[in-house]
């Protein structure tokens, strides 16, 4: 099997008071899948294209100069083309509390709690932003959300406008299947651990391009009935992946 996709996203955040900021975000994700002789799924491709629009809010509260609380609730629809969007709603929130221990170190704890079609999942994670030196930084690579925890990334600014990153995270996708497919109104499930290398270049003050190369480890695909009980499952070997972000 192979899959490809893209995400378009935008967000706005405004400072309301010196202690409070609020904003909203919109996102649309799309994946296209191709299967070749999927024997674990009866020789029939379990799904093909998957859509995931999402809308979210963000609230940032600073009760003191060295403390910050971030709460980000969101609602998403995850479904294959031809599926019922009414039965494809996912919802939940991310909450993070951090403390600045010095001008170069911020530490905290976070948790993402989401209802993913058939079960509620909780992903606790460490929130960190540690400027080790002028060149090195340890931080979280991705926003936490219904796809998993935020992970860790070690960054290295090796030249003016250039940065490299090495890290890993966890990803989990669940989506409603086509009503006319091999498992009508069932659920597709994809989990994996991306271990990645990132190379980034600033383009002036207003743009940045990132190139990602990754190894997707512990990958597993599942097909479930509409209530979330497993019907078929298969693991795949560590797989390469490439990506670009602008």
Residue pairs with C-beta under 8 A, 6 or more apart in sequence:
1 33
1 34
1 35
1 36
1 38
1 221
1 236
2 33
2 34
3 31
3 32
3 33
3 34
4 31
4 32
5 29
5 30
5 31
5 32
5 50
6 29
6 30
7 27
7 28
7 29
7 30
8 27
8 28
9 25
9 26
9 27
9 28
10 25
10 26
10 27
11 23
11 24
11 25
11 26
11 58
12 23
12 24
12 25
13 21
13 22
13 23
13 58
13 60
14 21
14 22
14 23
15 21
16 22
18 62
19 61
19 62
19 63
20 59
20 60
20 61
20 62
21 58
21 59
21 60
22 57
22 58
22 59
22 60
23 57
23 58
24 55
24 56
24 57
24 58
25 54
25 55
25 56
25 57
25 58
25 74
26 54
26 55
27 52
27 53
27 54
27 55
27 56
28 51
28 52
28 53
28 54
29 51
29 52
29 53
29 54
30 49
30 50
30 51
30 52
31 49
31 50
31 52
32 48
32 49
32 50
33 45
33 47
33 48
33 49
33 50
34 45
34 48
35 41
35 45
35 46
37 43
38 44
38 45
38 46
38 234
40 221
40 232
40 233
40 234
41 182
41 223
41 232
41 234
42 182
42 232
44 182
45 182
46 177
46 181
46 182
46 183
46 188
46 221
46 223
46 232
47 80
47 175
47 177
47 178
47 181
47 188
48 80
48 81
49 80
49 81
50 78
50 79
50 80
50 173
50 175
50 188
51 77
51 78
51 79
51 80
51 81
52 76
52 77
52 78
52 79
52 173
52 175
53 76
53 77
54 74
54 75
54 76
54 77
55 74
55 75
55 76
56 72
56 73
56 74
56 75
57 72
57 73
57 74
58 70
58 71
58 72
59 70
59 71
59 72
60 68
60 69
60 70
61 68
61 69
61 70
61 71
62 68
62 69
63 69
65 100
66 99
66 100
66 101
67 97
67 98
67 99
67 100
68 96
68 97
68 98
68 99
68 100
68 106
68 108
69 95
69 96
69 97
70 94
70 95
70 96
70 97
70 98
71 93
71 94
71 95
71 96
72 93
72 94
72 95
72 143
72 145
73 91
73 92
73 93
74 91
74 92
74 93
74 145
74 146
75 89
75 90
75 91
76 89
76 90
76 91
76 146
77 85
77 88
77 89
77 90
78 88
78 90
78 116
78 117
78 173
78 174
78 175
78 176
79 85
79 88
79 175
79 176
80 175
80 176
80 177
80 178
80 181
80 188
81 178
82 178
82 179
82 180
82 181
83 175
83 176
83 177
83 178
83 179
83 185
84 176
84 179
84 185
85 176
87 117
87 176
87 185
87 226
88 117
88 175
88 176
90 114
90 115
90 116
90 117
90 146
90 174
91 114
91 115
92 112
92 113
92 114
92 115
92 120
92 146
93 112
93 113
93 114
94 110
94 111
94 112
94 143
94 144
94 145
95 110
95 111
96 108
96 109
96 110
96 127
96 144
97 108
97 109
97 110
97 127
98 106
98 107
98 108
98 127
98 129
99 106
99 107
99 108
100 106
101 107
104 130
104 131
104 132
105 129
105 130
105 131
106 127
106 128
106 129
106 130
107 126
107 127
107 128
107 130
108 126
108 127
108 128
109 124
109 125
109 126
109 127
110 124
110 125
110 126
110 127
110 144
110 150
111 122
111 123
111 124
111 125
112 122
112 123
112 125
112 144
112 145
112 146
112 148
112 149
113 120
113 121
113 122
113 123
114 120
114 121
114 123
114 145
114 146
116 146
116 172
116 174
117 174
117 175
117 176
117 187
117 228
118 174
118 187
118 224
118 227
118 228
119 228
121 146
121 172
123 144
123 148
123 149
123 170
124 149
125 140
125 144
125 149
125 150
125 151
126 140
126 152
127 140
127 150
128 138
128 139
128 140
128 152
129 137
129 138
129 139
129 140
130 137
130 138
130 139
131 137
132 138
134 157
135 156
135 157
135 158
136 154
136 155
136 156
136 157
137 154
137 155
137 157
138 152
138 153
138 154
138 155
139 152
139 153
139 155
140 150
140 151
140 152
140 153
141 150
141 151
141 152
141 153
141 165
141 167
141 169
141 196
141 198
142 150
142 151
142 169
143 150
144 150
146 172
147 171
147 172
147 173
148 169
148 170
148 171
148 172
149 169
149 170
150 169
151 167
151 168
151 169
151 170
152 167
152 168
152 169
153 165
153 166
153 167
153 198
154 165
154 166
154 167
155 163
155 164
155 165
156 163
156 164
156 165
157 163
158 164
161 201
161 202
162 199
162 200
162 201
162 202
163 198
163 199
163 200
164 197
164 198
164 199
164 200
165 196
165 197
165 198
165 199
165 200
166 196
166 197
166 198
167 195
167 196
167 198
168 193
168 194
168 195
168 196
169 193
169 194
170 191
170 193
171 190
171 191
171 192
171 193
171 194
172 189
172 190
172 191
173 188
173 189
173 190
173 191
174 187
174 188
174 189
174 190
175 187
175 188
176 185
176 186
176 187
176 188
177 183
177 184
177 185
177 186
177 187
177 188
177 223
178 184
179 185
183 223
183 224
183 225
183 231
185 226
186 223
186 224
186 225
186 226
186 231
187 223
187 224
187 225
187 226
187 228
188 221
188 222
188 223
188 224
189 220
189 221
189 222
189 223
189 224
190 219
190 220
190 221
190 222
191 218
191 219
191 220
192 216
192 217
192 218
192 219
192 220
193 216
193 217
193 218
194 214
194 215
194 216
194 217
194 241
195 214
195 215
195 217
196 212
196 213
196 214
196 215
197 212
197 213
197 214
198 210
198 211
198 212
199 210
199 211
200 208
200 209
200 210
200 211
201 208
201 209
202 208
203 209
207 246
208 246
209 244
209 245
209 246
210 243
210 244
210 245
210 246
211 242
211 243
211 244
212 241
212 242
212 243
212 244
212 245
213 240
213 241
213 242
214 240
214 241
214 242
214 243
215 238
215 239
215 240
215 241
216 238
216 239
216 240
216 241
217 238
218 235
219 235
219 236
219 237
219 238
219 239
220 233
220 234
220 235
220 236
221 233
221 234
221 235
221 236
222 230
222 232
222 233
223 230
223 231
223 232
223 233
224 230
224 231
225 231
